[in-house]
């Protein structure tokens, strides 16, 4: 599913809480709730073993590119 992703363990190392950012072409044309449902469905088995999952970003490759360009513009200003 993902083109790119980042998973951060926010539980202090015990593996009970994670924050994720996912870039996927499959999010194209989907609303935020639909994107989150896709992530939850893909991680269904893993979610049985953890306490919390925070989905920070679910974006398309084009949205990710635009965000990176905006961040670079802000950093240069």
N, C-alpha and C positions, 0 to 999 in steps of 0.2 A: 504494500500500500504506500508507504512513504517514499518520497524522493529524497528527503532529508529529515532528520529528527534529532532532538536532544532530550535526554532523560536525565533528570537530576534527582538523586536520593536526598530528600529533605528530612529524613528521619534520624539523622545523626549516625547513620551506618547500620541500623538494624533492618533496613529494607522494608519498612512498613508504610512509608509515605513518599510519593514521587510527584514531580512536576514535569510535564512534557510539553514540547513544542514540536509540531509536525508540519512538514511541507509535503503536499501531495497533489498530483494532477487530479486525483479522484474527488477532490473537494470542489472542483470547478462547477459552478451553478448551484451549489448547495448552500443552504443557510447554516448559520452557526450551530444551531441545535442539531441539524442533520449531521454536520461534521463531527460533533461531539459524540453522537450516537454511533457513528462509524468507528470512531476510536474505541469507545467502550465495547462495541461488538468484537473488534479485532483483539482486544485484551481481556475478553470474557474470563478465560481460565486464570490469567494472572491476577485479575481483580479479586478472585476468591481468596488469594493469599496475602493481600496487602490491606492496610487500614485506610489509606487515602490516596486518591489520584487527582491532581489539579491539572487541568488541560489549559495551559497558558495561551497557546496559539495553535490554530489550525488554519493554515493558509495555503493558497495555490502557489506554484512557483513564480507566477507573475506578481502576485501580491507580495511575496517574500522579496523579490527583486526591487519592487517599488519601496518597500520599507527600508531595505539596505541603502538604496540611493538617497532616501530622505534622511537617514541617520548620518550618512557621509556629508550631506549638505549642511546639516545642523552642526556637525563637528567642525566643519571648515569655517563656519560663520563666527 
